[in-house]
Amino acid sequence: MPELSVVIIATDSEQRAVLQVLVDGTSVARTVHNWASFPMAATDPMVRRIQSTNPAVILVDIPVENAAPAVRAIELLHQDLPQCAIFAIGTMSQPQVIVNTMRAGAREFIERPTTTTDLLEAFVRLTVAQRQLRGEGARGKVFTVINAKGGSGATTVAVNLALALQSAHSNAALVDLAPLGHTALHLNLKPLFSVADAIRNLHRLDSSLLESFMTRHAGGLQVLAGSGTPAAVEPSTTDFARLFDMLVSHFRYVVADVSTRLDGATRLVCNLSEAVLLVAHTDVASLWSSARVLQYLGETGGRERVRLVLNRFRKIAGFSEADAEAAAGAKLLWKIPNQYFAVSAAIDRGIPLMQQNHTEIARSFTGLASALTQNDDEVKRSTWSLFKTV
């Protein structure tokens, strides 16, 4: 059965029904009970009945007309069920209500009308946070690489980072989630299958089938190629959650190239990531775009995971690294030297820079991989999963 059990409290019958459909539609949670009224005191039998269901999450719908009973209910439930996460559902047009619900003990405030994607992202954030609190590591770690703007070099960084991780640690994978995939071109591969094939077969996907959809590069890196044509219908965020759940169960490190993709799937994968590498240049347009991409990703949490990677870096008089950080709004993790012609030639020939040993830029990617994994001498592999089954 799904891992997260959810109790819904909403005075409006239509809203209760909608929330139940949305919760069950995430595929990572199921509704175990719903209530049409709010508990008014700690002695209310309703509180004990909720405790008996042992929910992981309580969704509390905040009425627009009178929010006070709902806020009071959140406070009571937070006191009596401290181990349970409380998500408030309400309108963003009442900032004081948002403040009051968070002070009362709500972990999340989700905007109404709510979507399955909103709930799925919140459930993912909760699961990741709980796993970290218990001291558990995910079975594998995800590093997501995203462009500040088109042409910043996310795919080059993703390809060479994945190769560096494979060289240093083995058991690495590269997943191309770009709207139009280019990783196979960078690696001179001719994949038979793509991410779309893996997602279409999620209902029967196991480790063996997953590997059959991947293309092996020299040195052992496994590549799940991107689409060669723009997708007419994009997979759901739930599909991507299931795919990455399988990937982290099979690989030690997973590098996701999302390129310029900015949608719910990107935010979901970023929330699942150990680190998000925001690739930019040291020009005004690139750093301006970095700040906007960071703002977009930060809307669903995880802002602290984003690190700035300056590609084609060159020193500019009067412009410091601190200036770049301030303009982008993110901490600088790494600088990749400006070797444009070497990079262009590597892409044209399909021979990645990491295969050109002993060059300055290859050493830079090796250093980036080392910086990301410096505390990972032993990667813990727990039984955690978004999709626990019995």
C-alpha positions as CSV (number, residue, x, y, z in Angstrom):
1,M,0.0,0.0,0.0
2,P,1.2,3.6,-0.4
3,E,3.5,4.9,2.3
4,L,1.8,8.0,3.6
5,S,-1.6,7.7,5.3
6,V,-3.6,11.0,5.2
7,V,-6.6,12.3,7.2
8,I,-8.6,15.1,5.6
9,I,-10.5,17.7,7.7
10,A,-12.8,20.0,5.7
11,T,-16.2,21.4,6.5
12,D,-17.2,21.7,2.8
13,S,-18.2,18.3,1.4
14,E,-17.2,19.1,-2.1
15,Q,-13.7,20.2,-0.9
16,R,-13.4,16.9,1.1
17,A,-14.2,14.9,-2.0
18,V,-11.8,16.9,-4.2
19,L,-8.9,16.5,-1.7
20,Q,-9.4,12.8,-1.4
21,V,-9.2,12.4,-5.1
22,L,-6.1,14.5,-5.2
23,V,-4.4,12.7,-2.4
24,D,-5.1,9.3,-3.8
25,G,-4.0,10.5,-7.2
26,T,-0.5,11.2,-6.1
27,S,0.2,7.4,-5.8
28,V,2.4,8.0,-2.8
29,A,-0.4,8.5,-0.3
30,R,-4.0,7.3,0.5
31,T,-6.8,8.8,2.5
32,V,-7.6,6.8,5.6
33,H,-10.4,9.1,7.0
34,N,-12.1,12.4,6.4
35,W,-13.9,14.7,8.8
36,A,-16.6,17.4,8.3
37,S,-15.9,19.3,11.5
38,F,-12.9,20.7,13.5
39,P,-11.9,19.4,17.0
40,M,-12.7,22.1,19.5
41,A,-10.8,20.8,22.6
42,A,-8.1,18.3,23.5
43,T,-10.8,16.1,25.1
44,D,-12.8,16.0,21.8
45,P,-13.2,12.2,20.9
46,M,-12.4,13.2,17.3
47,V,-8.7,13.8,18.4
48,R,-8.5,10.3,19.8
49,R,-10.1,8.8,16.7
50,I,-7.6,10.5,14.5
51,Q,-4.8,9.3,16.7
52,S,-6.1,5.7,16.3
53,T,-5.6,5.9,12.5
54,N,-1.9,6.9,13.0
55,P,-1.8,9.3,10.0
56,A,1.5,10.6,8.5
57,V,-0.3,13.8,7.3
58,I,-3.4,15.7,8.3
59,L,-4.8,18.0,5.6
60,V,-6.8,20.9,7.2
61,D,-8.9,23.0,4.8
62,I,-9.1,26.7,6.0
63,P,-12.5,28.3,5.3
64,V,-12.2,31.7,3.7
65,E,-15.1,33.2,5.8
66,N,-14.0,32.0,9.3
67,A,-10.4,30.7,9.7
68,A,-10.3,30.7,13.5
69,P,-11.7,27.2,14.2
70,A,-9.4,25.7,11.6
71,V,-6.3,27.4,13.1
72,R,-7.4,26.3,16.6
73,A,-7.8,22.7,15.3
74,I,-4.3,22.8,13.9
75,E,-2.9,24.0,17.2
76,L,-4.7,21.2,19.1
77,L,-3.7,18.5,16.6
78,H,-0.1,19.7,16.6
79,Q,0.0,19.4,20.4
80,D,-1.6,15.9,20.6
81,L,0.0,14.4,17.5
82,P,3.4,16.0,17.3
83,Q,4.7,13.2,15.1
84,C,2.1,14.0,12.4
85,A,2.7,16.6,9.7
86,I,-0.1,19.1,9.3
87,F,-0.7,20.7,5.9
88,A,-3.1,23.6,5.7
89,I,-5.1,24.3,2.5
90,G,-6.2,27.8,1.9
91,T,-6.1,31.0,-0.1
92,M,-2.9,33.0,-0.5
93,S,-4.9,36.3,-0.3
94,Q,-5.0,36.2,3.5
95,P,-1.4,36.6,4.7
96,Q,-2.3,36.9,8.4
97,V,-4.2,33.5,8.2
98,I,-1.1,31.9,6.6
99,V,1.1,33.3,9.5
100,N,-1.4,32.1,12.1
101,T,-1.6,28.6,10.7
102,M,2.2,28.2,10.5
103,R,2.5,29.5,14.1
104,A,-0.2,27.0,15.2
105,G,1.9,24.1,13.9
106,A,1.2,23.6,10.2
107,R,4.2,22.3,8.3
108,E,3.0,23.4,4.8
109,F,0.5,26.0,3.5
110,I,-0.8,24.8,0.1
111,E,-2.8,27.2,-2.1
112,R,-6.4,26.5,-3.0
113,P,-7.4,25.3,-5.6
114,T,-4.9,22.6,-5.0
115,T,-3.5,20.2,-7.6
116,T,-2.2,16.6,-7.4
117,T,1.3,18.1,-8.2
118,D,1.1,20.5,-5.3
119,L,0.3,17.6,-2.9
120,L,2.9,15.3,-4.5
121,E,5.7,17.9,-4.1
122,A,4.6,18.5,-0.4
123,F,4.6,14.7,0.3
124,V,8.1,14.4,-1.3
125,R,9.5,17.3,0.8
126,L,8.1,15.6,3.9
127,T,9.5,12.2,3.1
128,V,12.9,13.6,2.3
129,A,13.0,15.7,5.5
130,Q,11.9,12.7,7.7
131,R,14.5,10.5,6.1
132,Q,17.2,13.0,6.9
133,L,15.9,13.5,10.4
134,R,16.2,9.7,11.0
135,G,19.7,9.8,9.8
136,E,18.9,7.7,6.8
137,G,20.5,8.2,3.4
138,A,18.7,7.7,0.2
139,R,19.7,4.6,-1.7
140,G,21.4,6.8,-4.2
141,K,22.0,10.6,-4.5
142,V,20.6,12.8,-7.3
143,F,22.4,15.8,-8.6
144,T,20.3,18.0,-10.9
145,V,21.9,20.3,-13.4
146,I,19.9,23.3,-14.8
147,N,20.7,26.2,-17.0
148,A,20.3,29.8,-15.9
149,K,19.4,30.5,-19.5
150,G,19.8,28.7,-22.8
151,G,23.4,27.9,-23.8
152,S,24.9,28.2,-20.3
153,G,26.3,24.7,-20.5
154,A,24.1,22.5,-18.3
155,T,24.4,19.5,-20.6
156,T,28.2,19.8,-20.8
157,V,28.4,20.0,-17.1
158,A,25.9,17.1,-16.5
159,V,27.7,14.8,-19.0
160,N,31.2,15.4,-17.7
161,L,30.1,15.4,-14.0
162,A,28.4,12.0,-14.6
163,L,31.6,10.6,-16.2
164,A,33.7,12.0,-13.4
165,L,31.4,10.3,-10.8
166,Q,31.5,7.0,-12.7
167,S,35.3,7.2,-12.9
168,A,35.7,7.9,-9.2
169,H,32.9,5.8,-7.7
170,S,31.3,3.6,-10.4
171,N,27.6,2.8,-10.5
172,A,26.6,6.2,-11.9
173,A,23.7,7.1,-14.2
174,L,22.9,10.1,-16.4
175,V,19.3,11.0,-17.1
176,D,18.3,13.4,-19.8
177,L,15.1,15.3,-18.9
178,A,15.7,18.2,-21.3
179,P,12.8,19.2,-23.6
180,L,15.0,18.0,-26.5
181,G,17.7,15.7,-25.3
182,H,21.4,16.2,-26.3
183,T,23.3,14.1,-23.8
184,A,23.5,11.2,-26.3
185,L,25.1,13.5,-28.9
186,H,27.7,14.7,-26.4
187,L,28.6,11.0,-25.8
188,N,28.3,9.8,-29.4
189,L,25.7,7.3,-28.4
190,K,22.8,6.0,-30.5
191,P,20.2,5.0,-27.9
192,L,17.4,2.7,-28.8
193,F,15.2,3.8,-25.9
194,S,14.6,7.0,-23.9
195,V,13.1,8.3,-20.7
196,A,9.7,8.2,-22.4
197,D,10.0,4.4,-22.9
198,A,10.9,3.9,-19.2
199,I,7.9,6.0,-18.1
200,R,5.5,4.2,-20.4
201,N,6.5,0.9,-18.8
202,L,6.5,2.1,-15.2
203,H,3.8,-0.5,-14.3
204,R,6.3,-3.3,-14.9
205,L,9.6,-1.5,-14.4
206,D,12.2,-3.4,-12.4
207,S,16.0,-3.1,-12.3
208,S,16.5,-5.4,-15.3
209,L,14.0,-3.6,-17.5
210,L,15.4,-0.2,-16.4
211,E,18.9,-1.2,-17.5
212,S,17.5,-2.4,-20.8
213,F,16.2,1.1,-21.5
214,M,19.6,2.6,-20.8
215,T,22.6,2.9,-23.1
216,R,26.0,2.0,-21.7
217,H,28.9,4.4,-22.4
218,A,32.5,3.3,-22.4
219,G,33.7,3.3,-18.8
220,G,30.4,2.0,-17.5
221,L,28.2,5.1,-17.3
222,Q,24.6,4.2,-17.9
223,V,22.6,6.8,-19.9
224,L,18.8,7.2,-20.0
225,A,18.5,9.3,-23.1
226,G,16.2,12.2,-23.6
227,S,13.5,12.5,-26.3
228,G,14.7,13.2,-29.8
229,T,11.4,15.1,-30.5
230,P,9.4,17.4,-28.3
231,A,6.8,15.4,-26.4
232,A,3.2,15.9,-27.4
233,V,2.1,14.9,-23.9
234,E,4.4,15.3,-20.9
235,P,4.4,12.6,-18.2
236,S,3.0,13.5,-14.8
237,T,5.1,14.4,-11.9
238,T,4.0,11.2,-10.2
239,D,5.5,9.3,-13.1
240,F,8.8,11.1,-12.6
241,A,8.7,10.4,-8.9
242,R,8.3,6.7,-9.6
243,L,11.1,6.7,-12.2
244,F,13.6,8.4,-9.8
245,D,12.5,6.1,-7.0
246,M,13.7,3.2,-9.2
247,L,16.9,5.0,-10.3
248,V,18.1,5.7,-6.7
249,S,17.4,2.1,-5.8
250,H,19.8,1.0,-8.5
251,F,22.5,3.6,-8.8
252,R,24.9,5.2,-6.4
253,Y,24.8,8.6,-8.1
254,V,22.2,9.9,-10.6
255,V,22.9,13.1,-12.6
256,A,19.8,14.6,-14.1
257,D,20.2,17.1,-17.0
258,V,17.1,19.3,-17.1
259,S,18.7,21.9,-19.3
260,T,16.2,24.8,-19.6
261,R,13.2,22.8,-18.5
262,L,11.1,24.7,-15.9
263,D,8.0,22.8,-14.9
264,G,6.5,20.7,-12.1
265,A,8.7,17.7,-13.1
266,T,11.9,19.9,-12.7
267,R,10.8,21.2,-9.3
268,L,10.0,17.6,-8.2
269,V,13.4,16.3,-9.3
270,C,15.1,19.3,-7.6
271,N,13.3,18.5,-4.4
272,L,14.6,14.9,-4.6
273,S,18.1,16.1,-5.2
274,E,21.1,16.2,-2.9
275,A,22.2,19.3,-4.8
276,V,21.0,21.4,-7.7
277,L,23.7,22.9,-9.9
278,L,22.6,26.2,-11.5
279,V,24.9,26.8,-14.4
280,A,25.5,30.4,-15.4
281,H,28.1,32.7,-16.9
282,T,29.4,35.9,-15.4
283,D,27.4,38.2,-17.6
284,V,24.5,40.3,-16.5
285,A,21.8,38.5,-18.4
286,S,22.9,35.1,-17.1
287,L,23.1,36.1,-13.5
288,W,19.7,37.9,-13.8
289,S,18.2,34.7,-15.2
290,S,19.8,32.7,-12.4
291,A,18.0,34.7,-9.8
292,R,14.6,34.1,-11.6
293,V,15.3,30.4,-11.9
294,L,16.2,30.2,-8.2
295,Q,13.0,32.1,-7.3
296,Y,11.0,29.6,-9.4
297,L,12.6,26.5,-7.8
298,G,12.3,28.0,-4.3
299,E,8.6,28.3,-4.5
300,T,8.3,24.7,-3.5
301,G,11.2,24.7,-1.0
302,G,14.7,23.3,-1.5
303,R,16.2,26.7,-2.2
304,E,19.1,25.8,0.1
305,R,20.1,22.9,-2.2
306,V,20.8,25.2,-5.2
307,R,24.5,26.0,-5.8
308,L,25.9,28.3,-8.5
309,V,28.3,26.9,-11.0
310,L,30.0,29.5,-13.2
311,N,30.8,28.0,-16.6
312,R,33.3,29.6,-19.0
313,F,34.7,31.5,-16.0
314,R,37.1,34.3,-16.5
315,K,38.1,37.0,-14.1
316,I,36.5,40.4,-14.7
317,A,38.1,43.5,-13.2
318,G,35.9,45.0,-10.5
319,F,33.6,42.0,-10.4
320,S,34.1,39.4,-7.6
321,E,32.7,36.0,-6.8
322,A,30.7,37.6,-4.0
323,D,29.2,39.9,-6.6
324,A,28.1,36.9,-8.7
325,E,26.6,35.3,-5.6
326,A,24.7,38.4,-4.7
327,A,23.3,38.8,-8.3
328,A,22.3,35.2,-8.6
329,G,21.1,34.7,-5.0
330,A,22.9,31.4,-4.6
331,K,26.2,30.3,-3.1
332,L,29.0,29.6,-5.5
333,L,30.1,26.0,-5.6
334,W,32.4,25.8,-8.5
335,K,34.1,27.6,-11.4
336,I,34.8,25.9,-14.7
337,P,37.5,27.5,-16.9
338,N,36.7,29.2,-20.1
339,Q,37.8,26.8,-22.9
340,Y,35.1,27.4,-25.4
341,F,36.9,25.9,-28.4
342,A,37.9,22.7,-26.6
343,V,34.3,22.3,-25.4
344,S,32.8,22.9,-28.9
345,A,35.3,20.4,-30.4
346,A,34.4,17.8,-27.8
347,I,30.7,18.1,-28.5
348,D,31.2,18.0,-32.3
349,R,33.4,14.8,-32.1
350,G,31.3,13.1,-29.4
351,I,34.4,12.8,-27.2
352,P,33.6,14.3,-23.8
353,L,36.2,16.4,-22.0
354,M,36.5,13.9,-19.2
355,Q,37.9,11.5,-21.8
356,Q,40.6,14.0,-22.6
357,N,42.8,13.3,-19.6
358,H,45.2,15.7,-18.0
359,T,43.5,18.8,-19.3
360,E,42.7,21.7,-17.0
361,I,38.9,21.5,-17.7
362,A,38.9,17.7,-17.2
363,R,40.5,18.3,-13.8
364,S,37.9,20.9,-13.1
365,F,35.1,18.4,-13.6
366,T,36.9,15.8,-11.4
367,G,37.2,18.5,-8.7
368,L,33.5,19.3,-9.0
369,A,32.6,15.6,-8.5
370,S,34.9,15.4,-5.5
371,A,33.3,18.5,-4.0
372,L,29.9,17.0,-4.3
373,T,30.9,13.7,-2.8
374,Q,33.5,14.6,-0.2
375,N,31.4,13.2,2.6
376,D,30.3,10.1,0.8
377,D,33.0,7.6,1.4
378,E,30.3,5.2,2.3
379,V,26.9,5.8,0.8
380,K,24.2,4.5,3.1
381,R,21.6,2.4,1.3
382,S,18.4,2.2,3.4
383,T,15.1,0.7,2.5
384,W,13.5,4.1,2.1
385,S,11.1,4.5,-0.8
386,L,8.4,6.8,-1.9
387,F,6.5,3.7,-3.0
388,K,6.7,1.2,-0.2
389,T,4.7,-1.9,-1.0
390,V,3.7,-5.0,0.9
